[in-house]
């Protein structure tokens, strides 16, 4: 099935593009200070996955890092839409209609749209509380929609796994289930931490690590589907 080969290719790029983009922005803003005309934007050395020294948006919303981050996120969102459409086609071809298909497609595409909106408004400053709340809601919606889509997909694949035995490696489907379970657990545990003031460095570290967990889902997708001749 050629669609499976396409989804393998797309899924690995959904991991590579944002991972390279955000870490390139991090390296530039912490190590190549001469590239930044506004010295207030410079950040000292940090490993935010561990110490939470900066948020993702802090590293990516200024010139010139947004020139890397925004196109990368637009491309990632496009690939995400393609990914969820291909998933729908694969499930229909192998199993037929499934009760979760609409949910998978709605939440998956909605997450991509939220990523596009977030990228558009990143770096645009308005000193209005409603605007700041809007940006937070969009970013939170991206995370929730993406994890929900991933959860529904894992549940759906498990429900038809007997029909998928010649198409997937079950070990990686189990790993995807473990990863999604961890992401959901972290989301629930993090609610009081994120909602309370303070804990800035912990919030930043959670942001970086959680985003890494979300895109690792697509690495497992690449290895889960068997290449089709």
PyMOL commands that set and color helices and strands:
alter all, ss='L'
color gray80, all
select helices_A, chain A and resi 2-31+33-35+39-41+48-51+56-60+66-94+101-121+129-159+161-164+170-195+200-224
alter helices_A, ss='H'
color red, helices_A
deselect
rebuild
show_as cartoon
